[in-house]
Amino acid sequence: MRIILPSFAKINLTLRVINRRTDGYHNLVSTFLKIPSGDVLYISDSTAGVDIVNANIPIKGENIVSKALNTARENGFKIPPLTIKIHKSIPPGSGLGAGSGNAAAVLGLFGAERIAAKIGADVPFLCSGLNLALVSGIGDHIEPVKEKIPHGVIAVPNWETDTKNAYNELDSMGFQVDTLLARTESRDIYHANAGRKVGLLPNDFLKVLTKENTKYNELFNLFEDSGAYAWGVSGSGSSAFALLNRPVMLSWPNYIKHVLYF
């Protein structure tokens, strides 16, 4: 058996962190948009009799695809030992959930989407088949958003963001909105944009990221000068994005190493 399997990623058009739960996870309210990642999984039977999972970009700790395979088996899914080679276009630490997309692709291949919430916060959405949704809880509450899918550009810088550290920093700063306000804010912003200028989109990690790196403000100014109608950061960073009415070719600063149009 040899399977070539594409996977997807996401951006958070809006992201509000509501509180920290007693189990250590965080409740959030976010508008998720599915995007092409360029990542591809090459899957075949493992002649070694155990899973062999590797990627062209080094990944710290356990690969989330290995976690997905092991968790699926623990929940009764009959999955043989596999060799999975992951060709990654989006590096870890970009805030785009590309690794979660890899895991979602494998779960979908074996019909194991129902265990997505056990793998990671972005995985349920990327297993859902939706292109746009309002996501809440720990990523396990997903509501379709029936609006026009926006187009834009993503800039991936040459630094990474450690999600755990970003959440710890945010915890120390405190939380500013409740669930109702975050839902209303997300709905109103999305309905209002429709190609009209909105500006910087809300993401609670902005106060962490811009404190540590002023280059985000440089990118936001670049997006505004290009005619973008909205811009922001995805997840806990490091990627920044802009929503556009039409494709725009920009002159990128030298700290941008990948650019993705969607």
Accessible surface in RSA format (square Angstrom, percent):
REM  Atomic radii and reference values for relative SASA: ProtOr
REM  Chains: A
REM  Algorithm: Lee & Richards
REM  Probe-radius: 1.40
REM  Slices: 20
REM RES _ NUM      All-atoms   Total-Side   Main-Chain    Non-polar    All polar
REM                ABS   REL    ABS   REL    ABS   REL    ABS   REL    ABS   REL
RES MET A   1   110.23  57.1  53.31  35.3  56.92 135.5  41.83  35.6  68.40  90.6
RES ARG A   2   161.35  67.7 129.03  65.8  32.32  77.0  57.72  78.9 103.63  62.8
RES ILE A   3    46.78  26.6  43.54  32.4   3.25   7.8  46.78  33.7   0.00   0.0
RES ILE A   4   109.54  62.3  86.54  64.5  23.00  55.4  86.54  62.3  23.00  62.4
RES LEU A   5    29.79  16.6  29.79  21.3   0.00   0.0  29.79  20.9   0.00   0.0
RES PRO A   6    83.32  60.7  77.52  70.7   5.80  21.1  77.52  64.0   5.80  36.0
RES SER A   7     6.00   5.1   0.00   0.0   6.00  13.8   1.69   3.6   4.31   6.0
RES PHE A   8    87.67  43.9  85.80  53.1   1.87   4.9  85.80  52.0   1.87   5.4
RES ALA A   9     0.00   0.0   0.00   0.0   0.00   0.0   0.00   0.0   0.00   0.0
RES LYS A  10     7.14   3.5   7.14   4.4   0.00   0.0   0.00   0.0   7.14   7.6
RES ILE A  11     0.00   0.0   0.00   0.0   0.00   0.0   0.00   0.0   0.00   0.0
RES ASN A  12     4.02   2.8   3.41   3.3   0.61   1.5   0.00   0.0   4.02   3.9
RES LEU A  13     5.61   3.1   3.75   2.7   1.86   4.7   3.75   2.6   1.86   5.0
RES THR A  14     6.17   4.4   5.91   6.0   0.25   0.6   5.28   7.1   0.89   1.3
RES LEU A  15     6.06   3.4   6.06   4.3   0.00   0.0   6.06   4.3   0.00   0.0
RES ARG A  16    39.15  16.4  39.15  20.0   0.00   0.0   2.32   3.2  36.83  22.3
RES VAL A  17     0.00   0.0   0.00   0.0   0.00   0.0   0.00   0.0   0.00   0.0
RES ILE A  18    19.07  10.8  12.51   9.3   6.56  15.8  12.51   9.0   6.56  17.8
RES ASN A  19    62.64  43.2  62.64  60.5   0.00   0.0  22.68  54.6  39.95  38.6
RES ARG A  20   124.70  52.4 100.05  51.0  24.65  58.7  28.31  38.7  96.39  58.4
RES ARG A  21    84.49  35.5  72.95  37.2  11.54  27.5  21.44  29.3  63.05  38.2
RES THR A  22   156.34 111.2 114.98 116.6  41.36  98.6  93.14 125.1  63.20  95.5
RES ASP A  23    79.53  55.7  45.21  45.0  34.32  81.2  44.84 105.5  34.69  34.6
RES GLY A  24    31.21  38.5   0.00   N/A  31.21  38.5  18.01  49.4  13.19  29.6
RES TYR A  25   135.23  63.1 132.09  75.2   3.15   8.2  88.20  66.3  47.04  58.0
RES HIS A  26    19.39  10.6  12.04   8.4   7.36  18.8   6.70   6.9  12.70  14.8
RES ASN A  27    36.25  25.0  36.25  35.0   0.00   0.0   9.85  23.7  26.40  25.5
RES LEU A  28    14.16   7.9  13.27   9.5   0.89   2.2  13.27   9.3   0.89   2.4
RES VAL A  29     2.73   1.8   1.57   1.4   1.16   2.8   1.57   1.4   1.16   3.1
RES SER A  30     0.00   0.0   0.00   0.0   0.00   0.0   0.00   0.0   0.00   0.0
RES THR A  31     3.36   2.4   3.36   3.4   0.00   0.0   2.34   3.1   1.03   1.6
RES PHE A  32     3.51   1.8   3.51   2.2   0.00   0.0   3.51   2.1   0.00   0.0
RES LEU A  33     0.73   0.4   0.73   0.5   0.00   0.0   0.73   0.5   0.00   0.0
RES LYS A  34    44.34  21.6  31.36  19.2  12.98  30.9   7.74   7.0  36.60  39.0
RES ILE A  35     1.35   0.8   0.31   0.2   1.04   2.5   1.35   1.0   0.00   0.0
RES PRO A  36    67.82  49.4  67.04  61.1   0.78   2.8  67.82  56.0   0.00   0.0
RES SER A  37     2.85   2.4   0.00   0.0   2.85   6.6   0.00   0.0   2.85   4.0
RES GLY A  38    45.75  56.4   0.00   N/A  45.75  56.4  34.88  95.7  10.87  24.4
RES ASP A  39     1.78   1.2   0.00   0.0   1.78   4.2   0.00   0.0   1.78   1.8
RES VAL A  40    36.22  23.8  36.22  32.8   0.00   0.0  36.22  31.5   0.00   0.0
RES LEU A  41     0.00   0.0   0.00   0.0   0.00   0.0   0.00   0.0   0.00   0.0
RES TYR A  42    70.25  32.8  67.59  38.5   2.66   6.9  31.96  24.0  38.29  47.2
RES ILE A  43     0.02   0.0   0.00   0.0   0.02   0.1   0.02   0.0   0.00   0.0
RES SER A  44    29.33  24.8  29.33  39.1   0.00   0.0  14.29  30.4  15.04  21.1
RES ASP A  45    72.15  50.5  62.89  62.6   9.26  21.9  30.83  72.6  41.32  41.2
RES SER A  46    13.89  11.7   0.00   0.0  13.89  32.0   0.01   0.0  13.88  19.4
RES THR A  47   148.47 105.6 107.79 109.3  40.68  97.0  84.56 113.6  63.91  96.6
RES ALA A  48    65.53  60.2  29.06  44.8  36.47  83.0  40.92  57.6  24.60  65.2
RES GLY A  49    45.51  56.1   0.00   N/A  45.51  56.1  28.02  76.9  17.48  39.2
RES VAL A  50    94.43  62.1  90.56  82.0   3.87   9.3  94.43  82.0   0.00   0.0
RES ASP A  51    42.49  29.8  17.67  17.6  24.82  58.7  12.73  30.0  29.76  29.7
RES ILE A  52    72.15  41.1  68.99  51.4   3.16   7.6  72.15  52.0   0.00   0.0
RES VAL A  53    31.99  21.0   2.67   2.4  29.32  70.6   2.67   2.3  29.32  79.5
RES ASN A  54    69.56  48.0  64.82  62.6   4.74  11.4  35.67  85.8  33.90  32.8
RES ALA A  55    28.60  26.3   1.07   1.7  27.53  62.6   3.06   4.3  25.54  67.7
RES ASN A  56    85.05  58.7  45.26  43.7  39.79  95.8  41.18  99.1  43.87  42.4
RES ILE A  57    40.61  23.1  39.60  29.5   1.01   2.4  39.91  28.7   0.71   1.9
RES PRO A  58   122.71  89.4 101.94  92.9  20.77  75.5 112.82  93.1   9.89  61.5
RES ILE A  59    60.42  34.4  33.06  24.6  27.36  66.0  34.27  24.7  26.16  71.0
RES LYS A  60   189.78  92.6 164.83 101.1  24.95  59.4 122.09 109.9  67.69  72.1
RES GLY A  61    71.70  88.4   0.00   N/A  71.70  88.4  43.61 119.7  28.09  62.9
RES GLU A  62   112.14  64.4  76.77  58.1  35.36  84.2  47.08  91.1  65.06  53.1
RES ASN A  63    19.75  13.6  15.60  15.1   4.15  10.0  10.30  24.8   9.46   9.1
RES ILE A  64    44.06  25.1  38.44  28.6   5.61  13.5  41.25  29.7   2.81   7.6
RES VAL A  65     0.15   0.1   0.15   0.1   0.00   0.0   0.15   0.1   0.00   0.0
RES SER A  66    24.43  20.6  24.13  32.2   0.30   0.7  13.23  28.2  11.20  15.7
RES LYS A  67    76.13  37.1  75.33  46.2   0.80   1.9  38.05  34.2  38.08  40.6
RES ALA A  68     0.01   0.0   0.00   0.0   0.01   0.0   0.01   0.0   0.00   0.0
RES LEU A  69     0.33   0.2   0.04   0.0   0.29   0.7   0.33   0.2   0.00   0.0
RES ASN A  70    65.28  45.0  62.96  60.8   2.32   5.6  18.41  44.3  46.87  45.3
RES THR A  71    16.92  12.0  16.85  17.1   0.07   0.2   7.25   9.7   9.67  14.6
RES ALA A  72     0.30   0.3   0.30   0.5   0.00   0.0   0.30   0.4   0.00   0.0
RES ARG A  73    73.52  30.9  57.45  29.3  16.07  38.3  46.04  62.9  27.47  16.7
RES GLU A  74   141.50  81.2 100.38  75.9  41.11  97.9  48.37  93.6  93.13  76.0
RES ASN A  75    46.53  32.1  28.94  28.0  17.59  42.4   9.39  22.6  37.15  35.9
RES GLY A  76    53.33  65.8   0.00   N/A  53.33  65.8  34.52  94.7  18.81  42.1
RES PHE A  77    38.89  19.5  32.66  20.2   6.23  16.2  35.68  21.6   3.21   9.2
RES LYS A  78   192.07  93.7 164.11 100.7  27.95  66.6 113.38 102.1  78.68  83.8
RES ILE A  79    14.70   8.4   2.33   1.7  12.38  29.8   3.06   2.2  11.64  31.6
RES PRO A  80    62.90  45.8  54.67  49.8   8.24  29.9  62.02  51.2   0.88   5.5
RES PRO A  81    54.32  39.6  52.16  47.5   2.17   7.9  52.66  43.5   1.67  10.4
RES LEU A  82     0.00   0.0   0.00   0.0   0.00   0.0   0.00   0.0   0.00   0.0
RES THR A  83    22.83  16.2  22.69  23.0   0.14   0.3  16.83  22.6   6.00   9.1
RES ILE A  84     0.00   0.0   0.00   0.0   0.00   0.0   0.00   0.0   0.00   0.0
RES LYS A  85   117.74  57.4 117.72  72.2   0.03   0.1  60.07  54.1  57.67  61.4
RES ILE A  86     4.28   2.4   0.52   0.4   3.76   9.1   1.42   1.0   2.85   7.7
RES HIS A  87    90.17  49.3  88.15  61.3   2.02   5.2  53.92  55.6  36.25  42.2
RES LYS A  88     9.18   4.5   4.45   2.7   4.73  11.3   4.34   3.9   4.84   5.2
RES SER A  89    44.18  37.3  32.36  43.2  11.82  27.2  25.55  54.4  18.63  26.1
RES ILE A  90    10.00   5.7   9.53   7.1   0.47   1.1   9.71   7.0   0.29   0.8
RES PRO A  91     9.81   7.1   7.50   6.8   2.30   8.4   7.50   6.2   2.30  14.3
RES PRO A  92    43.83  31.9  32.52  29.6  11.31  41.1  43.75  36.1   0.08   0.5
RES GLY A  93    26.15  32.2   0.00   N/A  26.15  32.2  13.77  37.8  12.38  27.7
RES SER A  94     4.12   3.5   2.48   3.3   1.64   3.8   0.89   1.9   3.22   4.5
RES GLY A  95    17.99  22.2   0.00   N/A  17.99  22.2  13.01  35.7   4.98  11.2
RES LEU A  96     1.55   0.9   0.30   0.2   1.25   3.1   0.30   0.2   1.25   3.4
RES GLY A  97    17.22  21.2   0.00   N/A  17.22  21.2  10.38  28.5   6.84  15.3
RES ALA A  98     6.99   6.4   3.61   5.6   3.38   7.7   3.61   5.1   3.38   9.0
RES GLY A  99    25.48  31.4   0.00   N/A  25.48  31.4  18.56  50.9   6.93  15.5
RES SER A 100    14.39  12.2  12.37  16.5   2.02   4.7   0.00   0.0  14.39  20.2
RES GLY A 101     1.87   2.3   0.00   N/A   1.87   2.3   0.70   1.9   1.17   2.6
RES ASN A 102     2.44   1.7   2.44   2.4   0.00   0.0   0.00   0.0   2.44   2.4
RES ALA A 103     0.00   0.0   0.00   0.0   0.00   0.0   0.00   0.0   0.00   0.0
RES ALA A 104     7.42   6.8   3.49   5.4   3.93   8.9   3.71   5.2   3.71   9.8
RES ALA A 105    17.53  16.1   3.05   4.7  14.49  33.0  14.93  21.0   2.60   6.9
RES VAL A 106     1.33   0.9   1.15   1.0   0.18   0.4   1.15   1.0   0.18   0.5
RES LEU A 107     1.98   1.1   1.43   1.0   0.56   1.4   1.98   1.4   0.00   0.0
RES GLY A 108    33.96  41.9   0.00   N/A  33.96  41.9  17.16  47.1  16.80  37.6
RES LEU A 109    62.23  34.7  30.78  22.0  31.45  79.1  37.51  26.3  24.72  66.5
RES PHE A 110    50.27  25.1  30.00  18.6  20.27  52.7  37.08  22.5  13.19  37.8
RES GLY A 111    46.84  57.8   0.00   N/A  46.84  57.8  27.17  74.6  19.67  44.1
RES ALA A 112     0.14   0.1   0.14   0.2   0.00   0.0   0.14   0.2   0.00   0.0
RES GLU A 113    72.80  41.8  65.89  49.9   6.91  16.4  26.83  51.9  45.97  37.5
RES ARG A 114   177.90  74.7 135.28  69.0  42.62 101.5  77.30 105.6 100.60  61.0
RES ILE A 115     1.52   0.9   0.57   0.4   0.95   2.3   1.52   1.1   0.00   0.0
RES ALA A 116     3.79   3.5   3.54   5.5   0.25   0.6   3.54   5.0   0.25   0.7
RES ALA A 117    56.88  52.3  35.41  54.6  21.47  48.8  36.68  51.7  20.20  53.5
RES LYS A 118   119.35  58.2  95.53  58.6  23.82  56.7  51.83  46.7  67.52  71.9
RES ILE A 119     5.27   3.0   0.00   0.0   5.27  12.7   1.10   0.8   4.17  11.3
RES GLY A 120    21.89  27.0   0.00   N/A  21.89  27.0  21.72  59.6   0.17   0.4
RES ALA A 121    49.93  45.9  35.86  55.3  14.06  32.0  39.36  55.4  10.57  28.0
RES ASP A 122    28.29  19.8  27.24  27.1   1.05   2.5   1.17   2.8  27.12  27.0
RES VAL A 123     0.00   0.0   0.00   0.0   0.00   0.0   0.00   0.0   0.00   0.0
RES PRO A 124    16.30  11.9  11.58  10.6   4.72  17.2  13.20  10.9   3.10  19.3
RES PHE A 125     0.13   0.1   0.13   0.1   0.00   0.0   0.13   0.1   0.00   0.0
RES LEU A 126    19.89  11.1   1.10   0.8  18.80  47.3   1.10   0.8  18.80  50.6
RES CYS A 127    26.88  20.3   3.60   4.0  23.28  54.7   8.80  22.3  18.08  19.5
RES SER A 128    47.50  40.1  10.69  14.3  36.81  84.8  21.66  46.1  25.85  36.2
RES GLY A 129    59.61  73.5   0.00   N/A  59.61  73.5  33.72  92.5  25.89  58.0
RES LEU A 130    49.75  27.7  48.18  34.5   1.57   4.0  49.68  34.9   0.07   0.2
RES ASN A 131    76.64  52.9  72.13  69.7   4.52  10.9   7.81  18.8  68.84  66.5
RES LEU A 132     5.26   2.9   0.97   0.7   4.30  10.8   0.97   0.7   4.30  11.6
RES ALA A 133     0.00   0.0   0.00   0.0   0.00   0.0   0.00   0.0   0.00   0.0
RES LEU A 134    19.80  11.0  19.80  14.2   0.00   0.0  19.80  13.9   0.00   0.0
RES VAL A 135     0.01   0.0   0.01   0.0   0.00   0.0   0.01   0.0   0.00   0.0
RES SER A 136    12.63  10.7  12.63  16.9   0.00   0.0   6.21  13.2   6.41   9.0
RES GLY A 137    13.92  17.2   0.00   N/A  13.92  17.2   9.86  27.0   4.06   9.1
RES ILE A 138    38.74  22.0  33.74  25.1   5.00  12.0  34.47  24.8   4.27  11.6
RES GLY A 139     0.49   0.6   0.00   N/A   0.49   0.6   0.49   1.4   0.00   0.0
RES ASP A 140    63.22  44.3  40.85  40.7  22.37  52.9  11.39  26.8  51.83  51.7
RES HIS A 141   106.08  58.0 102.55  71.3   3.53   9.0  72.13  74.3  33.96  39.5
RES ILE A 142    48.26  27.5  20.05  14.9  28.21  68.0  20.05  14.4  28.21  76.6
RES GLU A 143    64.63  37.1  63.86  48.3   0.77   1.8  34.53  66.8  30.10  24.6
RES PRO A 144    80.11  58.4  60.61  55.3  19.50  70.9  60.61  50.0  19.50 121.2
RES VAL A 145    37.15  24.4  24.66  22.3  12.49  30.1  27.88  24.2   9.27  25.1
RES LYS A 146   191.51  93.4 158.98  97.5  32.53  77.5 110.22  99.2  81.29  86.6
RES GLU A 147    67.57  38.8  49.79  37.7  17.78  42.3   8.47  16.4  59.10  48.3
RES LYS A 148   174.95  85.4 154.71  94.9  20.25  48.2 107.25  96.5  67.70  72.1
RES ILE A 149    66.48  37.8  61.65  45.9   4.82  11.6  61.65  44.4   4.82  13.1
RES PRO A 150    10.40   7.6   3.63   3.3   6.78  24.6   9.18   7.6   1.22   7.6
RES HIS A 151   110.45  60.4 108.91  75.7   1.53   3.9  78.94  81.4  31.51  36.7
RES GLY A 152     2.19   2.7   0.00   N/A   2.19   2.7   0.21   0.6   1.97   4.4
RES VAL A 153     0.17   0.1   0.17   0.2   0.00   0.0   0.17   0.1   0.00   0.0
RES ILE A 154     0.09   0.1   0.09   0.1   0.00   0.0   0.09   0.1   0.00   0.0
RES ALA A 155     0.00   0.0   0.00   0.0   0.00   0.0   0.00   0.0   0.00   0.0
RES VAL A 156     2.75   1.8   2.75   2.5   0.00   0.0   2.75   2.4   0.00   0.0
RES PRO A 157     0.41   0.3   0.01   0.0   0.40   1.4   0.01   0.0   0.40   2.5
RES ASN A 158    88.32  60.9  62.61  60.5  25.71  61.9  18.43  44.4  69.89  67.6
RES TRP A 159    54.98  22.1  46.44  22.5   8.54  20.0  50.25  26.8   4.73   7.7
RES GLU A 160    97.40  55.9  71.08  53.8  26.32  62.7  26.02  50.3  71.38  58.3
RES THR A 161    19.76  14.1  11.13  11.3   8.63  20.6  11.98  16.1   7.78  11.8
RES ASP A 162    80.98  56.7  65.22  64.9  15.77  37.3  26.05  61.3  54.93  54.8
RES THR A 163    71.19  50.6  66.53  67.5   4.65  11.1  42.64  57.3  28.54  43.1
RES LYS A 164   155.53  75.9 147.12  90.3   8.42  20.0  95.33  85.8  60.20  64.1
RES ASN A 165    91.75  63.3  86.70  83.8   5.05  12.2  24.65  59.3  67.10  64.9
RES ALA A 166     5.68   5.2   1.89   2.9   3.79   8.6   5.16   7.3   0.52   1.4
RES TYR A 167    42.42  19.8  42.42  24.1   0.00   0.0  26.79  20.1  15.63  19.3
RES ASN A 168    69.76  48.1  62.00  59.9   7.76  18.7  24.50  59.0  45.26  43.7
RES GLU A 169    49.79  28.6  46.76  35.4   3.02   7.2   6.89  13.3  42.89  35.0
RES LEU A 170     0.66   0.4   0.66   0.5   0.00   0.0   0.66   0.5   0.00   0.0
RES ASP A 171    38.13  26.7  20.12  20.0  18.01  42.6  20.22  47.6  17.90  17.9
RES SER A 172    90.72  76.7  46.88  62.6  43.84 101.0  51.44 109.5  39.28  55.0
RES MET A 173    70.43  36.5  33.12  21.9  37.31  88.8  37.30  31.7  33.13  43.9
RES GLY A 174    26.65  32.9   0.00   N/A  26.65  32.9  26.64  73.1   0.01   0.0
RES PHE A 175    71.21  35.6  34.51  21.4  36.70  95.5  36.75  22.3  34.46  98.6
RES GLN A 176   129.90  72.6  94.29  68.9  35.61  84.8  34.80  74.1  95.10  72.1
RES VAL A 177    20.27  13.3   8.98   8.1  11.30  27.2  13.51  11.7   6.76  18.3
RES ASP A 178    85.84  60.1  80.93  80.5   4.91  11.6  37.55  88.4  48.29  48.2
RES THR A 179    61.85  44.0  60.35  61.2   1.50   3.6  41.75  56.1  20.10  30.4
RES LEU A 180   133.16  74.2 129.50  92.6   3.67   9.2 130.85  91.9   2.31   6.2
RES LEU A 181    94.40  52.6  90.91  65.0   3.50   8.8  94.03  66.0   0.38   1.0
RES ALA A 182     1.23   1.1   0.00   0.0   1.23   2.8   0.13   0.2   1.11   2.9
RES ARG A 183    78.77  33.1  77.01  39.3   1.76   4.2  19.06  26.0  59.72  36.2
RES THR A 184    43.12  30.7  41.94  42.5   1.18   2.8  31.57  42.4  11.56  17.5
RES GLU A 185    38.73  22.2  31.72  24.0   7.01  16.7  18.44  35.7  20.29  16.6
RES SER A 186     5.30   4.5   4.40   5.9   0.90   2.1   1.80   3.8   3.50   4.9
RES ARG A 187   127.88  53.7 119.58  61.0   8.30  19.8  53.13  72.6  74.76  45.3
RES ASP A 188    69.04  48.4  63.99  63.7   5.05  11.9  28.73  67.6  40.31  40.2
RES ILE A 189    33.29  18.9  31.21  23.3   2.08   5.0  33.29  24.0   0.00   0.0
RES TYR A 190    21.53  10.1  17.81  10.1   3.72   9.7  16.74  12.6   4.79   5.9
RES HIS A 191    98.04  53.6  78.77  54.7  19.27  49.3  53.90  55.5  44.14  51.4
RES ALA A 192    51.31  47.2  42.91  66.2   8.40  19.1  48.65  68.5   2.66   7.0
RES ASN A 193    10.59   7.3  10.59  10.2   0.00   0.0   0.00   0.0  10.59  10.2
RES ALA A 194    73.22  67.3  33.83  52.2  39.39  89.6  52.48  73.9  20.75  55.0
RES GLY A 195    24.53  30.3   0.00   N/A  24.53  30.3  10.99  30.2  13.55  30.3
RES ARG A 196   150.47  63.2 145.50  74.2   4.97  11.8  74.42 101.7  76.04  46.1
RES LYS A 197   131.30  64.1  97.84  60.0  33.47  79.7  68.71  61.8  62.60  66.7
RES VAL A 198    51.72  34.0  20.38  18.5  31.34  75.5  25.69  22.3  26.04  70.6
RES GLY A 199     9.20  11.3   0.00   N/A   9.20  11.3   9.20  25.2   0.00   0.0
RES LEU A 200    88.89  49.5  63.45  45.4  25.45  64.0  63.45  44.6  25.45  68.5
RES LEU A 201     4.61   2.6   3.87   2.8   0.74   1.9   4.05   2.8   0.57   1.5
RES PRO A 202    20.87  15.2  11.37  10.4   9.50  34.5  20.69  17.1   0.18   1.1
RES ASN A 203     8.47   5.8   2.96   2.9   5.52  13.3   2.94   7.1   5.54   5.4
RES ASP A 204     7.43   5.2   3.97   3.9   3.46   8.2   4.65  11.0   2.77   2.8
RES PHE A 205     1.36   0.7   1.36   0.8   0.00   0.0   1.36   0.8   0.00   0.0
RES LEU A 206    21.46  12.0  21.39  15.3   0.07   0.2  21.46  15.1   0.00   0.0
RES LYS A 207    58.11  28.4  45.79  28.1  12.32  29.3  50.28  45.3   7.84   8.3
RES VAL A 208     2.67   1.8   2.67   2.4   0.00   0.0   2.67   2.3   0.00   0.0
RES LEU A 209     7.06   3.9   6.54   4.7   0.52   1.3   6.86   4.8   0.20   0.5
RES THR A 210    38.22  27.2  29.74  30.1   8.48  20.2  14.04  18.9  24.18  36.5
RES LYS A 211   128.91  62.9  93.51  57.4  35.41  84.3  79.28  71.4  49.63  52.9
RES GLU A 212   123.08  70.7  83.96  63.5  39.12  93.1  38.19  73.9  84.89  69.3
RES ASN A 213    33.55  23.1  29.24  28.3   4.31  10.4  11.38  27.4  22.17  21.4
RES THR A 214    94.85  67.5  91.48  92.7   3.37   8.0  66.78  89.7  28.06  42.4
RES LYS A 215    75.96  37.1  75.96  46.6   0.00   0.0  26.11  23.5  49.85  53.1
RES TYR A 216     1.45   0.7   1.45   0.8   0.00   0.0   1.45   1.1   0.00   0.0
RES ASN A 217    72.22  49.8  71.14  68.8   1.08   2.6  23.69  57.0  48.53  46.9
RES GLU A 218    91.79  52.7  83.33  63.0   8.46  20.1  39.23  75.9  52.55  42.9
RES LEU A 219     0.54   0.3   0.21   0.1   0.33   0.8   0.54   0.4   0.00   0.0
RES PHE A 220    14.19   7.1  13.55   8.4   0.64   1.7  13.82   8.4   0.36   1.0
RES ASN A 221    87.19  60.1  86.39  83.5   0.81   1.9  19.75  47.5  67.44  65.2
RES LEU A 222    44.23  24.6  40.58  29.0   3.66   9.2  43.54  30.6   0.69   1.9
RES PHE A 223     0.03   0.0   0.03   0.0   0.00   0.0   0.03   0.0   0.00   0.0
RES GLU A 224    70.16  40.3  59.57  45.1  10.59  25.2  10.86  21.0  59.30  48.4
RES ASP A 225   124.95  87.5  87.95  87.5  37.00  87.5  32.11  75.6  92.84  92.6
RES SER A 226    20.69  17.5   0.42   0.6  20.26  46.7  11.47  24.4   9.22  12.9
RES GLY A 227    53.21  65.6   0.00   N/A  53.21  65.6  35.26  96.8  17.95  40.2
RES ALA A 228     4.20   3.9   0.00   0.0   4.20   9.5   0.00   0.0   4.20  11.1
RES TYR A 229    15.99   7.5  15.31   8.7   0.67   1.8   5.38   4.0  10.61  13.1
RES ALA A 230     0.00   0.0   0.00   0.0   0.00   0.0   0.00   0.0   0.00   0.0
RES TRP A 231    14.86   6.0  14.86   7.2   0.00   0.0  10.79   5.8   4.06   6.6
RES GLY A 232     0.95   1.2   0.00   N/A   0.95   1.2   0.95   2.6   0.00   0.0
RES VAL A 233     1.71   1.1   0.00   0.0   1.71   4.1   0.00   0.0   1.71   4.6
RES SER A 234     0.54   0.5   0.54   0.7   0.00   0.0   0.54   1.1   0.00   0.0
RES GLY A 235     7.76   9.6   0.00   N/A   7.76   9.6   7.76  21.3   0.00   0.0
RES SER A 236     7.80   6.6   4.45   5.9   3.36   7.7   1.27   2.7   6.53   9.1
RES GLY A 237     1.37   1.7   0.00   N/A   1.37   1.7   0.00   0.0   1.37   3.1
RES SER A 238     0.56   0.5   0.53   0.7   0.03   0.1   0.00   0.0   0.56   0.8
RES SER A 239     0.32   0.3   0.31   0.4   0.01   0.0   0.32   0.7   0.00   0.0
RES ALA A 240     0.22   0.2   0.00   0.0   0.22   0.5   0.19   0.3   0.03   0.1
RES PHE A 241     0.83   0.4   0.83   0.5   0.00   0.0   0.83   0.5   0.00   0.0
RES ALA A 242     0.21   0.2   0.21   0.3   0.00   0.0   0.21   0.3   0.00   0.0
RES LEU A 243     0.73   0.4   0.73   0.5   0.00   0.0   0.73   0.5   0.00   0.0
RES LEU A 244    10.58   5.9   5.01   3.6   5.57  14.0   5.10   3.6   5.48  14.8
RES ASN A 245   105.51  72.8  67.11  64.9  38.39  92.4  32.86  79.1  72.65  70.2
RES ARG A 246   162.25  68.1 157.31  80.2   4.94  11.8  63.05  86.2  99.19  60.1
RES PRO A 247   110.92  80.8  94.90  86.5  16.02  58.2  97.70  80.7  13.21  82.1
RES VAL A 248    24.99  16.4  21.90  19.8   3.09   7.5  24.72  21.5   0.27   0.7
RES MET A 249   167.11  86.5 139.38  92.2  27.73  66.0 121.04 102.9  46.06  61.0
RES LEU A 250    28.97  16.1  11.34   8.1  17.63  44.3  14.41  10.1  14.56  39.2
RES SER A 251   103.82  87.7  80.91 108.0  22.91  52.8  50.24 107.0  53.58  75.1
RES TRP A 252    59.14  23.7  31.59  15.3  27.55  64.7  26.58  14.2  32.56  52.8
RES PRO A 253    40.48  29.5  26.14  23.8  14.34  52.1  38.64  31.9   1.84  11.5
RES ASN A 254   149.05 102.8 112.76 109.0  36.28  87.4  46.87 112.8 102.18  98.8
RES TYR A 255    17.11   8.0  16.31   9.3   0.80   2.1  16.52  12.4   0.59   0.7
RES ILE A 256    20.08  11.4   0.75   0.6  19.33  46.6   0.80   0.6  19.28  52.3
RES LYS A 257   100.89  49.2  69.23  42.5  31.66  75.4  46.42  41.8  54.46  58.0
RES HIS A 258    76.52  41.8  71.09  49.4   5.42  13.9  50.49  52.0  26.03  30.3
RES VAL A 259    58.72  38.6  25.40  23.0  33.32  80.3  25.46  22.1  33.26  90.2
RES LEU A 260    42.87  23.9  41.68  29.8   1.19   3.0  42.87  30.1   0.00   0.0
RES TYR A 261    76.14  35.5  59.75  34.0  16.39  42.6  59.53  44.7  16.61  20.5
RES PHE A 262    36.37  18.2   6.98   4.3  29.39  76.5  28.84  17.5   7.52  21.5
END  Absolute sums over single chains surface
CHAIN  1 A    12127.4       9138.0       2989.4       6784.6       5342.8
END  Absolute sums over all chains
TOTAL         12127.4       9138.0       2989.4       6784.6       5342.8
